[in-house]
Amino acid sequence: MKITRIFVRNKQALFAVHTDGEEFDEFVKLFNQWKDPVFLMNFFMKHKNNFKKPFVNKINDACLNVRKNANLISQKIRDAERDKVFLESLFQPLNDLESAYKIPQRSKHKIGNPKKDIPLRIYAIKADKNIYVITGGAIKLTNKMYEAEHTAEELKKLNKCKNFLKENELNCIENFTEFGI
Amino acid sequence: MKKVKTTLEILENISEKEPSKWLKNENWENKNQDWLDFSFKIALKVLLILGEKNISQKKLAGLMKVSPQQVNKIIKGHENLTIETIFKLEKAMGVKLISIGNNEKGLLKPAMKQNKISKRKQCYSLPFIINNKPKSLKLQTNYTNKIATYKFTKYKNTKNKYSKIARLHDLNVEIEA
């Protein structure tokens, strides 16, 4: 595991995990996925049971919604890079911790309107005030992270990064945080 | 005395020399967002049609007489498509991907094609006359059936307009889209 700098500006800094053997860091990978029609189509076809109504006709809306929200998130992070907002105002503590070690199970939560209700999340470790290390992100389809395989995987990545930072004598002030729309 | 390293110093120490490409990528995407959004929508449409008609990407490349890599670029939604490529796609899939108004009347009334215009502007572009200014006006356009539905609530000229019941009219007017 490696750490890559996204930006360091005054007292704000954002880093991302770069997994060994991968071409890009987790943050670049995440946005590549959120803006890739092929990935999104396959993702929504795989998770069509998470939607209330027959979903095939609305897959287009869902993909467009993800792209729109990804652009909004991107704008917020770029605003932080220009010191227009503080990273602390974007990232919130992750209150999903009790679920970290549970086995993935089917969620009862269903998404209604693919035009509106597709939340995106970026997961990060708060190393210090306004200093974050991004471990990944996801299209959140379930209430709890452990309820879906792909979000449960994100919890594992958060833990792995926490241990890596600890090995490098860095004790983070808040372990897990999330930012999303 | 040994200096205590700050969090930022530790992170900068262990991070790679080369910064992430994220910022550069996103700044570029933001600059080119309009055509990238359009390319993304075309890619989605192509993927849906390929799925519906059960055409593989390889077969599509053959039909278009382009390389599979070119098709891959198109469906990734990052390709600045030429008109020629769009026509090749349409011909290969037998589906119309984009169209523009070819009717003078349609071009002269662009306001009618927008849902997010002010009520006042909508009134001006209505193909019929309303004597009193409507209280509320909703425009729903169905381009497939070439039908524009105008739903509006109209008040009678009375002194106490709050006490009167609003009358609702639903009109179906044909437009040329």
Interface residues (C-beta under 8 A of the other chain):
Chain A: K2 I3 T4 R5 I6 F7 V8 A13 F15 A16 H18 F24 D25 F27 V28 F31 K35 D36 P37 V38 M41 I59 N60 C63 L64 R67 N71 S74 Q75 I77 R78 E81 A127 D128 I131 V133 N168 E169 L170
Chain B: T6 T7 L8 I10 L11 E12 I14 S15 E16 E18 P19 S20 K21 W22 L23 N25 E26 N27 E29 N30 Q33 D37 F40 K41 A43 L44 K45 L47 L48 G51 I75 K76 G77
